[in-house]
């Protein structure tokens, strides 16, 4: 294996922290080795700090961030349950699709891409729909918007609704308060602000959510013990059955699957580094480099998409200038400079580039090099620019 050297400045994945990659090269041990189970417990404790929660049920789902999303929804939703999804980008549509596959009765509210929901609009929909679950994305990289969450937990408590949040693109780089905001389930991935590779999905469940899921527990034949009586509607997925996975990570260590040991090492190191840095410090680091990139692209004379007041810290959507072939320009940036930035989806495809500053790549040199390279690519298209305008504007932020 000899992949090319790349600076991944898109909306994710990003370059993994070298310390995470080194951790992932450690030798394997058996899944019930005392060292292994101790490491699983350490990982649970670290992610309680990352999620800012006291939830006992905080662990990893083995799979990409989408596996965490699907595990949460398939374990919460029974056929016919009502779920409400506020859609403000591509990944809200993903929550809708997964909930539909759970055979839930799915209701949506929508705002134009580039906007977010005020809490009053969400509460009005909750009153109307009376869902079992409100499923929301915090940071949707397709639009770069960050949905405010602080009021949604109280709304859900008032109306006896479970609150699920997909924090894949936001956790570690934007404020996230599981307990203070009253979230019942939150899931994430390593490949964004956590600075690791895709393949492990941290998850945390409140006692209230864990009780609902435990009410659907069906222990597999062959490992069932006395007292393991089936309860409720069986969760439709075996691999993503959170009732069984909780028993696997919990004191029973009830066999479910073979833990993805190398990914566990990487996920533990991602959390360890973040806790060592300090969550507030990490969020401010992402905010600083995000501001520098934002002002840098403006310094190049480029327009920024969406409501900047509600933009995630870690990614910016840049309007592609007239006369520039967005995909060819991205290809030139990759071929000539080894830098990857992203396009977008649906109504924004071909209209914006998405440039990320997250995880290990939320640092000054990565921002400045990307802006300098982008300037040269745009010059090749004849876009009128102030020489060095992007780098200069970013440096003003750093001054």
C-alpha positions as CSV (number, residue, x, y, z in Angstrom):
1,X,0.0,0.0,0.0
2,X,1.4,3.4,-1.0
3,X,-1.4,6.0,-1.1
4,X,-0.6,9.5,-2.3
5,X,0.1,12.2,0.2
6,X,-2.9,14.4,0.5
7,X,-4.1,17.3,2.6
8,X,-7.7,16.6,3.2
9,X,-9.4,19.9,3.5
10,X,-12.9,18.9,2.5
11,X,-16.0,18.2,4.8
12,X,-14.5,14.9,5.9
13,X,-12.8,12.6,6.1
14,X,-9.7,14.5,7.2
15,X,-6.1,13.5,7.8
16,X,-6.0,11.4,11.0
17,X,-3.8,12.6,13.8
18,X,-0.5,10.6,13.6
19,X,-0.9,9.6,17.2
20,X,-4.2,8.0,16.3
21,X,-2.6,6.1,13.5
22,X,0.3,4.9,15.8
23,X,-2.3,3.7,18.3
24,X,-4.0,1.7,15.6
25,X,-0.7,-0.1,14.9
26,X,-0.7,-1.7,18.3
27,X,-0.9,-5.5,18.6
28,X,-4.2,-7.3,18.9
29,X,-5.5,-9.0,22.0
30,X,-8.5,-11.2,22.6
31,X,-11.8,-9.6,23.0
32,X,-12.2,-10.9,26.6
33,X,-8.6,-10.4,27.6
34,X,-8.6,-8.4,30.9
35,X,-6.5,-5.7,29.2
36,X,-9.0,-5.5,26.4
37,X,-12.1,-5.2,28.6
38,X,-10.2,-2.6,30.8
39,X,-9.5,-0.6,27.6
40,X,-13.2,-0.8,26.6
41,X,-14.1,0.7,30.0
42,X,-11.5,3.4,29.6
43,X,-12.9,4.3,26.2
44,X,-16.4,4.5,27.7
45,X,-15.2,6.9,30.4
46,X,-13.3,9.1,27.8
47,X,-16.4,9.4,25.6
48,X,-18.5,10.4,28.6
49,X,-16.2,13.4,28.8
50,X,-16.3,14.0,25.0
51,X,-20.1,14.0,25.0
52,X,-20.3,15.9,28.3
53,X,-22.5,13.3,29.9
54,X,-22.8,11.0,32.9
55,X,-24.6,8.4,30.9
56,X,-23.5,4.9,31.8
57,X,-24.4,3.7,28.3
58,X,-21.7,5.4,26.4
59,X,-19.7,3.2,24.1
60,X,-18.8,2.5,20.4
61,X,-20.8,1.0,17.6
62,X,-18.5,-0.8,15.3
63,X,-19.0,0.8,11.9
64,X,-18.9,4.2,10.3
65,X,-20.9,7.1,11.6
66,X,-24.0,5.9,9.6
67,X,-23.9,2.6,11.6
68,X,-24.3,4.7,14.8
69,X,-27.2,6.6,13.3
70,X,-29.0,3.4,12.2
71,X,-28.3,1.7,15.5
72,X,-30.0,4.5,17.4
73,X,-33.0,4.7,15.1
74,X,-33.6,1.0,14.6
75,X,-33.3,0.4,18.3
76,X,-35.7,3.2,19.3
77,X,-38.3,3.0,16.6
78,X,-40.9,0.3,16.3
79,X,-43.2,-0.1,13.2
80,X,-45.8,2.6,13.3
81,X,-44.0,4.9,15.7
82,X,-44.1,8.6,14.9
83,X,-40.8,10.3,14.3
84,X,-40.3,14.0,13.5
85,X,-37.3,15.1,11.4
86,X,-36.4,18.8,10.9
87,X,-34.6,18.7,7.5
88,X,-32.2,21.5,6.6
89,X,-29.8,19.5,4.4
90,X,-28.8,16.2,2.9
91,X,-28.3,14.4,6.2
92,X,-31.8,15.3,7.5
93,X,-33.0,13.4,4.5
94,X,-30.8,10.5,5.5
95,X,-32.6,10.4,9.0
96,X,-35.9,10.3,7.1
97,X,-34.8,7.4,5.0
98,X,-33.5,5.3,7.9
99,X,-36.6,6.0,9.9
100,X,-38.8,4.9,7.0
101,X,-36.8,1.7,6.7
102,X,-37.6,1.1,10.4
103,X,-41.3,1.3,9.2
104,X,-41.9,4.4,11.3
105,X,-44.5,7.0,10.5
106,X,-42.1,9.8,9.5
107,X,-43.1,13.5,9.5
108,X,-40.8,16.3,8.4
109,X,-40.5,20.1,8.6
110,X,-38.1,21.9,6.2
111,X,-36.3,25.2,5.8
112,X,-34.3,26.2,2.7
113,X,-30.7,24.9,2.6
114,X,-28.5,27.5,4.3
115,X,-31.0,28.1,7.2
116,X,-31.7,26.5,10.5
117,X,-34.9,26.0,12.7
118,X,-35.9,28.4,15.5
119,X,-37.1,26.4,18.5
120,X,-40.6,27.7,18.2
121,X,-41.0,26.1,14.8
122,X,-39.8,22.8,16.1
123,X,-42.2,22.9,19.1
124,X,-45.1,23.8,16.9
125,X,-44.4,20.6,14.8
126,X,-43.9,18.5,18.0
127,X,-47.3,19.6,19.2
128,X,-48.9,18.8,15.9
129,X,-47.2,15.5,15.2
130,X,-46.8,14.1,18.8
131,X,-43.8,12.0,17.9
132,X,-42.1,9.3,19.9
133,X,-38.7,10.6,18.7
134,X,-37.4,13.9,17.5
135,X,-34.4,13.1,15.3
136,X,-32.2,16.1,14.4
137,X,-28.8,16.7,12.8
138,X,-26.6,19.2,14.7
139,X,-24.1,20.0,11.9
140,X,-25.1,19.2,8.3
141,X,-22.0,19.4,6.2
142,X,-24.0,19.6,3.0
143,X,-25.0,23.1,3.9
144,X,-22.4,23.8,6.7
145,X,-25.2,24.9,9.0
146,X,-25.2,24.1,12.8
147,X,-28.7,23.6,14.3
148,X,-29.1,25.2,17.8
149,X,-30.0,22.4,20.2
150,X,-30.0,24.1,23.6
151,X,-33.9,24.5,23.7
152,X,-34.9,21.2,22.1
153,X,-34.3,19.0,25.1
154,X,-36.7,21.0,27.2
155,X,-39.3,21.0,24.4
156,X,-39.0,17.2,24.2
157,X,-39.3,16.8,27.9
158,X,-42.5,18.9,28.0
159,X,-44.1,16.7,25.3
160,X,-42.6,13.4,26.4
161,X,-40.6,12.9,23.3
162,X,-37.2,11.2,23.0
163,X,-34.5,13.5,21.4
164,X,-31.9,11.9,19.1
165,X,-29.0,13.9,17.6
166,X,-26.6,13.1,14.8
167,X,-23.4,14.9,15.8
168,X,-21.2,13.2,13.3
169,X,-19.8,16.4,11.8
170,X,-19.9,18.6,14.8
171,X,-18.8,16.8,17.9
172,X,-15.4,18.0,19.2
173,X,-15.4,21.2,17.1
174,X,-18.6,22.8,18.2
175,X,-20.2,23.2,21.6
176,X,-22.1,20.0,22.5
177,X,-23.7,19.4,25.9
178,X,-25.5,16.0,26.1
179,X,-26.8,16.3,29.6
180,X,-27.2,20.1,29.8
181,X,-29.3,20.1,26.6
182,X,-31.4,17.1,27.5
183,X,-30.3,14.8,24.7
184,X,-31.5,11.2,24.9
185,X,-29.2,9.7,22.3
186,X,-26.3,11.2,20.4
187,X,-24.0,9.5,17.8
188,X,-20.9,10.6,16.0
189,X,-18.0,9.5,13.9
190,X,-14.2,9.8,14.2
191,X,-13.4,11.2,10.7
192,X,-14.4,14.9,11.3
193,X,-13.5,17.0,14.4
194,X,-12.3,13.9,16.4
195,X,-9.3,13.6,14.0
196,X,-9.4,9.8,13.3
197,X,-10.4,7.5,10.4
198,X,-13.9,6.5,9.6
199,X,-15.0,3.2,11.0
200,X,-16.1,3.7,14.6
201,X,-19.3,5.4,15.9
202,X,-19.3,6.8,19.4
203,X,-22.8,6.8,21.0
204,X,-24.3,7.8,24.3
205,X,-27.8,7.0,25.6
206,X,-29.7,8.6,28.5
207,X,-31.2,6.3,31.1
208,X,-34.6,7.1,29.6
209,X,-33.5,6.0,26.1
210,X,-31.7,2.9,27.5
211,X,-34.9,1.8,29.3
212,X,-36.9,2.1,26.1
213,X,-34.4,0.0,24.2
214,X,-34.0,-2.5,27.0
215,X,-37.8,-3.0,26.8
216,X,-37.1,-4.6,23.4
217,X,-34.3,-6.9,24.4
218,X,-34.2,-10.4,22.9
219,X,-31.1,-12.3,23.9
220,X,-29.8,-14.7,21.1
221,X,-30.4,-18.4,21.4
222,X,-27.2,-20.1,22.3
223,X,-26.1,-17.5,24.9
224,X,-29.5,-17.0,26.6
225,X,-29.4,-17.5,30.3
226,X,-32.1,-18.2,32.9
227,X,-34.1,-15.0,33.4
228,X,-33.4,-13.7,29.9
229,X,-37.0,-13.3,28.9
230,X,-37.9,-11.7,25.6
231,X,-39.5,-8.2,25.9
232,X,-41.4,-6.1,23.4
233,X,-41.0,-5.8,19.7
234,X,-37.6,-7.4,18.6
235,X,-35.2,-4.8,17.2
236,X,-35.1,-5.4,13.4
237,X,-31.3,-5.4,13.1
238,X,-29.1,-8.0,14.9
239,X,-25.8,-6.3,14.3
240,X,-27.1,-2.8,15.3
241,X,-29.2,-4.0,18.2
242,X,-28.3,-1.6,21.0
243,X,-30.0,-3.8,23.6
244,X,-27.5,-6.5,22.9
245,X,-24.6,-4.2,22.4
246,X,-25.2,-2.6,25.8
247,X,-24.9,-6.1,27.3
248,X,-21.7,-6.7,25.4
249,X,-20.1,-3.5,26.7
250,X,-21.6,-3.8,30.1
251,X,-20.7,-6.0,33.1
252,X,-22.2,-9.2,31.6
253,X,-19.9,-9.0,28.6
254,X,-22.6,-11.0,26.8
255,X,-21.1,-12.1,23.5
256,X,-22.5,-10.2,20.5
257,X,-19.8,-9.6,17.9
258,X,-16.0,-9.5,17.9
259,X,-15.0,-6.0,18.9
260,X,-13.1,-4.1,16.1
261,X,-9.9,-4.0,18.2
262,X,-7.9,-1.7,15.9
263,X,-10.7,0.8,15.6
264,X,-11.2,0.7,19.4
265,X,-7.5,1.7,19.8
266,X,-8.1,4.6,17.3
267,X,-11.3,5.7,18.9
268,X,-9.8,5.6,22.4
269,X,-6.8,7.8,21.2
270,X,-9.1,10.3,19.5
271,X,-11.0,10.8,22.8
272,X,-7.9,10.8,24.9
273,X,-6.3,13.5,22.8
274,X,-9.5,15.6,22.9
275,X,-9.9,15.3,26.6
276,X,-6.2,16.1,27.1
277,X,-6.5,19.2,25.0
278,X,-9.8,20.2,26.8
279,X,-13.2,20.3,25.1
280,X,-13.5,24.0,25.4
281,X,-10.0,24.6,24.0
282,X,-10.7,22.2,21.1
283,X,-13.9,24.0,20.3
284,X,-12.1,27.4,20.3
285,X,-9.3,25.9,18.1
286,X,-11.9,24.9,15.5
287,X,-13.6,28.3,15.8
288,X,-10.3,30.2,15.3
289,X,-9.2,28.2,12.2
290,X,-12.8,28.2,10.9
291,X,-12.8,32.0,11.1
292,X,-9.5,32.2,9.4
293,X,-10.7,30.1,6.5
294,X,-13.9,32.1,6.3
295,X,-12.1,35.4,6.2
296,X,-9.5,33.9,3.9
297,X,-12.0,32.9,1.2
298,X,-13.7,36.3,1.5
299,X,-10.2,37.9,1.1
300,X,-10.0,36.1,-2.2
301,X,-13.2,37.8,-3.2
302,X,-15.4,34.7,-2.9
303,X,-19.0,34.7,-1.5
304,X,-20.0,32.4,1.3
305,X,-23.2,30.4,1.2
306,X,-25.8,30.3,4.0
307,X,-26.5,32.0,7.3
308,X,-23.0,32.6,8.5
309,X,-24.3,33.2,12.1
310,X,-25.3,29.6,12.2
311,X,-22.4,28.1,10.4
312,X,-20.4,25.2,11.9
313,X,-16.9,26.2,13.1
314,X,-15.3,23.5,11.0
315,X,-16.5,23.8,7.4
316,X,-17.4,26.7,5.1
317,X,-19.4,26.6,1.8
318,X,-17.9,28.8,-0.9
319,X,-19.8,30.0,-3.9
320,X,-18.0,28.9,-7.1
321,X,-17.2,32.0,-9.2
322,X,-18.9,32.4,-12.5
323,X,-16.9,30.9,-15.3
324,X,-15.2,28.3,-13.1
325,X,-15.8,24.6,-13.6
326,X,-16.1,23.6,-10.0
327,X,-15.1,19.9,-10.4
328,X,-12.2,20.7,-12.7
329,X,-10.9,23.3,-10.3
330,X,-11.1,20.8,-7.5
331,X,-9.3,18.3,-9.6
332,X,-6.5,20.8,-10.3
333,X,-6.2,21.6,-6.6
334,X,-5.8,17.8,-6.0
335,X,-3.4,17.1,-8.9
336,X,-1.2,20.2,-8.6
337,X,-1.1,20.8,-4.9
338,X,-2.3,17.5,-3.3
339,X,-5.1,19.3,-1.5
340,X,-8.7,18.0,-1.5
341,X,-11.8,20.1,-1.0
342,X,-15.4,19.0,-1.4
343,X,-18.3,19.7,-3.6
344,X,-21.8,19.5,-2.3
345,X,-25.1,17.6,-2.9
346,X,-28.5,18.1,-4.4
347,X,-29.4,21.8,-5.1
348,X,-25.9,22.9,-4.1
349,X,-23.9,20.5,-6.4
350,X,-21.7,22.5,-8.7
351,X,-22.6,25.7,-7.0
352,X,-20.4,25.6,-3.9
353,X,-17.2,24.1,-2.6
354,X,-17.0,22.9,0.9
355,X,-13.7,23.6,2.7
356,X,-13.1,22.0,6.1
357,X,-10.9,22.9,9.0
358,X,-11.4,20.1,11.4
359,X,-9.6,17.6,13.6
360,X,-5.9,17.4,13.0
361,X,-6.3,19.8,10.1
362,X,-7.7,22.6,12.2
363,X,-4.3,24.3,12.3
364,X,-2.7,27.4,10.8
365,X,-0.4,25.9,8.2
366,X,-3.2,23.8,6.7
367,X,-5.4,26.9,6.4
368,X,-2.8,29.1,4.8
369,X,-1.5,26.5,2.4
370,X,-5.0,25.8,1.2
371,X,-5.8,29.4,0.6
372,X,-2.6,30.0,-1.3
373,X,-3.2,27.0,-3.5
374,X,-6.8,28.0,-4.1
375,X,-5.7,31.4,-5.2
376,X,-3.4,29.9,-7.9
377,X,-6.1,27.6,-9.2
378,X,-8.5,30.5,-9.5
379,X,-5.9,32.6,-11.3
380,X,-5.7,29.9,-14.0
381,X,-9.4,30.6,-14.7
382,X,-8.8,34.3,-14.9
383,X,-10.8,35.1,-11.7
384,X,-9.8,38.7,-10.6
385,X,-8.0,38.5,-7.3
386,X,-6.0,40.6,-4.9
387,X,-2.6,38.9,-4.8
388,X,-2.2,37.2,-1.5
389,X,-5.6,38.4,-0.4
390,X,-6.7,35.1,1.1
391,X,-3.6,34.4,3.1
392,X,-3.5,38.1,4.3
393,X,-7.1,38.0,5.5
394,X,-6.5,34.7,7.4
395,X,-3.4,36.1,9.0
396,X,-5.4,39.1,10.3
397,X,-7.5,36.6,12.2
398,X,-4.4,34.9,13.6
399,X,-2.7,38.2,14.5
